[in-house]
Amino acid sequence: MQPHSPRDLLRVDPKDPAATRGFSLKHLTAYSVYWLDHWGIPSLYENVTVLNGRLFPDRFTLQGFPEIPDADATNRSILQMRPKYSGLATSDRQKGVFLTEKGRREAEQLTRAIGVPAFGGRSAKQATPEATLNTQQHPKRTYDPRADIRDRRSRLLFQRFTEGRLGDTDVVHLLGFLGLYDHTPQREIKREFKRIRDAASEIGDDEFLAFMDAVAERFHAYLKRPDPSHQKE
């Protein structure tokens, strides 16, 4: 389906939260702005807010009300996209949001990672307020490596590995798997990669260790980049 008006945005299907968990709000908003431009729908703040809420209800809707977009969350992400910060977009309250060349590249990478928007009219799902309250009242106090690896298995990079399509992945998939961002210091990326591999080793998950080795080979050049912060010293 090709949307023709802002009202059609209400039929956009929500994306799988597991596939988008590792991406920042500003990158998800860049994705929304990219597709509004592709469809020829004005990228006004209101339209971006609605599309964010439909695509990413776990990140851009009011807690406990997945049908109501959170305009404040979208506005904050738009501010973070401005040239003063990440340089992903320029914006004007009256005219809308406009991606820079950098913003378009990031949105295109994200599209390759999570796919194009779909239109089926599926409803958004979100944890109930009661479930959220219970989680807040009884937070986990100990690290569970099995739960950690179970969560990593749900991410897109591992799915591509099991499909035999690791060669189709890009750095954006790696960062999504690690739960980090493009501006994360190189030493932190290496540390998180090692931590995840150590967790898999601790529980004896040979399949996941093989996956980590394959990822290390696939992204060898990226993972072995020198840390610019060390070069400045």
N, C-alpha and C positions, 0 to 999 in steps of 0.2 A: 504494500500500500504506500502511495505517495501522499503525504499530508498536504492539504491545500490551504488550510487556515489554522490559526492558533487553537481553535476548538478541537481539531483533529489530534492535538497533542495528548488529549485525555485518553486516547486509545493506545498510547505507547506502552509496551510491556516492560515490567521491571526487570533489570538485570540481576543475575545471580550474585548475591552479596559475596560469596566465596571468591568470585572472579574479580571483584573490584576492591576487595578489602585492603590491598596493599597500595592503593593509589590515593593521593591527597585530594582534598575537596576542590582545589583550584584546577587540578588536571581533569577531574570529572566534569567540572563546569566548562572547561575548554572543549571537552567532547560534546556537550550539549550545544554550545555556541556553534561549533563546527557543523553540526547536523542541521541546526536552524538555518544557517547560511546555505547549506547544500539544498535544503528544501525551498529556499526562497521565502522563509518566514522571518519577519523582523526580529532581531535579537534584542528586543526590549527586555528590561529587567523582569517584567511580569512573565514573559514567555520563557525566559531562562529558568525562572523560579518554578514554573509549572513543569517544564521538561525535566529539570533536576529531580523534582519530587516524584515524577512518574518513573524515571529510569533508575533512580537510586533512593528508594524510600527509606532504607536503613540509615542513610546519611543526610537526607534533605527533607525530612518531614518531621512534624511535631511528635514528640515521644508519646506513644500510645494512640496516635491518630494518623495512621499511615496514608489516609486519603487527603490530608491537609499539608500542602507544601510549607516548608519553613523558609520564609523570605529572608530572615536574618542570616541563616546559614549560607544561602546563596549570595547575599550581599557581602558577607565577609570574604567569601572565596573570590568574588569579583575584585574586591580591594587588593587581595593578595596577588592578583594577576597583573596589576598595573606595572608600567615600566619601572617605577621606583622600587618594586619588589622583585617579582619573578620575570617580568617582561613578557608575559604570555598574551596580554591584550591591553587595549585602551578602552575606556568606557566613559559614558556620559549618561546621566540619569534620564535625560529626555530622548537621546538618540539610540542608546543601546550599548552593546558590548561587541568589540571588533578584535578578532585575533590578529596578533602580529605573525610574522613568518615563523618565528619560534613557536608560537602557540599552535599554529596549524600543523607543524611537524609533530608536536607532542600529541595533538588530537588524532592525527593519522596513526601514530604509533599505538595509541590507546585503542583505536578502532581495530587494528590488527590483533590486539591482545584480547578484547572482549567482544568483538563482532559488531555488526551494524545494528541499529535499533530495529525492533520488531513490533508489529502492530497486530495484536490479537484481542486487546481489551481485557487482558488478565488483571486481576486485582492485586494490589500490593499486600505483602504479608509483613508483619512486624510483631515482635514480642509484646505480649499484653502488659499493661502497667503492673499487674500483680507479679508477673514473672520477673520484670525488671526490678521491682522493689525487692523481691527475694534475693536477686543476684547482688544488689547493693548491700543488703543487710548481712548476707553470708558470703563474702568474697573468699575466693580460694587463697589460702595462705602459703601453699607449698607448690613448687614447680613440678609439673607432671610431664616428663619427656614423652610418654606415650600419647598424651593428649596433644602435645605440641606437634609431633610427627603426624598424628591423625589429621590435624588441621592443615599441615603443609601438603598432605596428600590430596586435599580437596582443591588445591589451587591449580591454576591453568597450566603452569609449567610442568607439573607432575603429570597432568592429564595428557599433555602433548607427548611426554616421554612414553607413557603406557601405550599411546597410539602409534608410536614409532615415528613421530613427527617433531622430534626435538630440533631438527635442523631448520624447521620453519619458525622457530622462536627468535625473539630479539631481546635486547637489554631490558626493554619495558616489562617483559615477562619475568625476567630474573628479579628485577626490583619489586615486582608485585609478589613474587614468591617469598622474598626476604622481608617484605613489609617495610621497605625503605624507599627513599625518594632520590631523584636525580642529583640533588644537592648534598646528599649524605657524604661525609668525608670517606675517602677510600679505606682508611684503616677500620672504620666502623662497618663497612660492607664486608671486609675480609673477616672481621671478628664475628659478625652475625652468621656468615657462611660456615665458619668453623664451629660455632656453637651448635648450629643445627646438625652438622655432621656428627659432632660428639654425642648429641642426644640420640641419634640413630644408632651409633655405635654402642651406647650404653644399654639400649634395649635389644640389641642384636638383630636389627632390621636389615638383613642383607640386601633385600631388594631396594630399599631406600638408599643404602650406601652406594649401590651400583648406580642409582639415579644421580646421587651427588657427584660421583666420579665423572659421570657423563656430562653433567652440567659444568663441572670444573674444566673439562676439556673443551666443551662448546664455547664457553665464555673465558677462555684462558687469557686472552689479551686484555679483556676488560678487568678481570679480577687481579691481574698482575700489574696494572697501571701503577706508576709511582704516585705517591701521595703529594699533591702540590703544597700542602701545608708544611711538609718536611723539607721540600726543596727551597722554601723561602728562608729557612734558617741559615 
